[in-house]
Amino acid sequence: MSEIKNAVQKLYNTYPFPPDPLLDEPPPGYNWRWHYQSAYNFCKGKKPQKKQLRILDAGCGTGSSTEYLVLHNPTADILAVDISENALATAQKRLQKSGVLNDFQGNIEFRQFNLENSRELDGYFDLINSVGVLHHMPNPVIGIQALADKLADDGLFHIFVYGELGRWEILLMQRAIALLQGDKIGDYRDGVAIGRELFAGLPESSRILQREKERWALENQRDECFADMYVHPNEFDYNIDTLFEFINTSGLEFVDFSNRDFWQIERLIKSEDLLQRASQLSTQERYRLIELLDPSNVTHYEFFLAKPPHHRETWQDDQLLLEAKPELNPCMLGWESKSLLDYNYQPINLSDSEFALMQWASQNPSQNVTVKDILSQVNSTLDEVRSLINRQLIMMA
Ligand SMILES: C[S@@+](CC[C@H](N)C(=O)[O-])C[C@H]1O[C@@H](n2cnc3c(N)ncnc32)[C@H](O)[C@@H]1O
């Protein structure tokens, strides 16, 4: 076990990940998965009440996620941990250089730490972010269980792990490189050199080369990315069935995929009859159907877990909705305009009444304006308000 952990540590000390450049300014835009209010709203259907947050970046790497966590949660207590000392050193440099800490009123600590021992961490966390980490642990079940035990009662656990169907060619190349490395396995620079030479010589008809070119070549210009992909000493890849087995070991409840739109069967099936049949399937079977029909795009799964019983407010009760107080989702670009980018950077065009609703929602929350107040001023409907909620444009308090 600890041999595998040491090999993973050596990889990320040789090639700290991600190799995002260190900037002299804060990172661009936003990432709603790391904005607690926005992520909570996505999962629970309403704005969180909790103000004093504790956040764990579990396997922070070189700190690209940590930097957004700092930027988006300016009063939070943030702990960022990793086993790679070189990745941690870069993460610290990143945050110092970009200046995000200048306006930060919370606490940030970086710590070299093995996530297998997460139960030893003090207290509980409202948001645990673990992107691209659990699938590299010697036993991911030990990792997910230890972290699940550290989730606060109303907390959210955001996870990213690999999908086997979309990584099929990667796996073949990993094995080819390993065969050629022989007893030099574990020399990651040698592995990268072999991999690059192999790609340079493969015929155009090679499926492995085609996949590399169409999907990965841009990011793999950086050796750190190439190494992370092709010479990793330890990687678990999941399919929907093994993913849900894995999730179930955590004792937590699956909330949703954070790329929710991808997991809509209507994207792939147009026949009414087949859609009707698909609607008879369990949620997990429907997800399985989606990945069977669109395998090459399932390179990973990104999703939220929460402590049971998880409840998501859907605002179907008219009275409840009339009394709620809307606010704008902080993750959008282009407000105050009718054409803007939503939380996923997708272009949105608002109708006149939607725009008017959002203008009311953008007022200072201390004014306590309810949906009922707004609908007495704006010619709109509760269903239009629901549509804005579902599209993550407004959050209800
Ligand atoms: C692919 S990188 C992801 C980094 C970052 N989360 C991101 O998404 O950009 C995986 C990171 O997990 C860390 N890691 C792997 N196993 C770990 C463990 N048992 N405990 C702590 N960190 C670990 C590695 O050192 C590496 O920095």
The ligand as an ORCA input file, in Angstrom:
! r2SCAN-3c Opt
* xyz 0 1
  C      -4.296     14.808    -10.545
  S      -3.698     15.708     -9.202
  C      -5.109     16.744     -8.869
  C      -4.763     18.056     -8.218
  C      -5.942     18.998     -7.996
  N      -6.941     18.406     -7.145
  C      -6.549     19.392     -9.302
  O      -7.610     18.924     -9.654
  O      -5.988     20.198    -10.011
  C      -3.785     14.544     -7.872
  C      -3.218     15.083     -6.577
  O      -3.590     14.204     -5.512
  C      -2.514     14.087     -4.623
  N      -2.657     12.828     -3.871
  C      -2.669     11.568     -4.367
  N      -2.810     10.677     -3.379
  C      -2.912     11.384     -2.230
  C      -3.067     11.023     -0.862
  N      -3.145      9.748     -0.477
  N      -3.145     12.018      0.059
  C      -3.042     13.317     -0.322
  N      -2.894     13.708     -1.602
  C      -2.815     12.755     -2.546
  C      -1.308     14.109     -5.534
  O      -0.105     14.416     -4.868
  C      -1.708     15.146     -6.575
  O      -1.259     16.426     -6.245
*
